[in-house]
Amino acid sequence: MIKLQWRTGYILGLAGLAILLFRAAKDIGLILFISLLLALLLRPVKLRLARRFSAGLASFLALLLFVGVASLFIAWILDKLLPGLRQFAANVPDLVNPEKISLWIISLDLPPELLDYANRLMDNARDFVINALQSSLMPAIQALSSIVELIGIPFITFYLLRDGHPLKELAVAFVPPVERAGLLEFFDAVAEVLGGYIKGQVAVCLVSGVSVFLFFFVTGLPFAPIFAALSAVGELIPVIGPLSVSVFAVLFAATISTQAAIQVAVFYFIMFKLSNAIVYPNLIGKAIRIHPAIIMVGLLLFGSLFGALGMILAVPVLGVGRVALERILPRYEILCKEEAGKQR
């Protein structure tokens, strides 16, 4: 009989604990997860500073640098973005005017059967995007006001930065010595995956947001900061997020002119292709190393179970799951061979 090994049981126990935490205390789970991602994002900065300063001071300076950049970004949001954001979200149905879209479709001079299909397709797309924006954008705005819950993030991030290695040693202190090296290696592999993910995700969001802002600014289309922010946030949900934002942008441009709609559609198509072919594989794909088909299934599954939050967490969770399976399944293969040899 194959016995459950320490490393396998430990990894499965951690997975169960994480699921239980997100089920019973989702806010605490999110705070811990965000703190972990921030610590991994700032770790290279802390290591550079640690060459000249103590670990504690280097961690504090790295966190202070991040807080400074984040404060400037929040100030920009409050000054440029937030005043019109609520009005924009509330007036989405008016901005995407069904009558204007119908007139635009008619101007394309399509055959009757295609015209009817195009009208139905546009109506469905408009309803989908409006519902998605109203259900996800407003909670995101409200989340910015939850300062009391978020205030613990910098403190937890600081201790993770300063005491990352001692905390790992403490986590495996009760494990048999022969198993500790394997578990520490597992923690390092998880940190590598999550660190690569968060750094790549930040870069992808910045590339998308800046590209959209420049395009809207150069072409003279309104709401450039709004669509730049939507595109950046949409990148948190692979494929589905950028696609939803692009459909909404095309529908909005169609209310201005046919030429604007075509320009926006071509721009998003090119950006979508470049992102999938170059940006995403190089910045995030190398860290996660999961087939796109599995990512799509994971997005749908996590979205069905946990909503928009589940879709955002799907990719890093799948990456950690891959690391865990790589360390569990080979052990069982070896154990099965050993068990078969004993039975002979």
Secondary structure, 3 states (H helix, E strand, C coil): CCCCCHHHHHHHHHHHHHHHHHHHCHHHHHHHHHHHHHHHHHHHHHHHHCCCCCHHHHHHHHHHHHHHHHHHHHHHHHHHHHHHHHHHHHCHHHHCCHHHHHHHHHHCCCCHHHHHHHHHHHHHHHHHHHHHHHHHHHHHHHHCCCHHHHCHHHHHHHHHHHCHHHHHHHHCCCCCHHHHHHHHHHHHHHHHHHHHHHHHHHHHHHHHHHHHHHHHHHHCCCCHHHHHHHHHHHCCCCCHHHHHHHHHHHHHHHCCCHHHHHHHHHHHHHHHHHHHHHHHHHHHHHHHCCCHHHHHHHHHHHHHHHHHHHHHHHHHHHHHHHHHHHHHHHHHHHHHHHHHHHHC
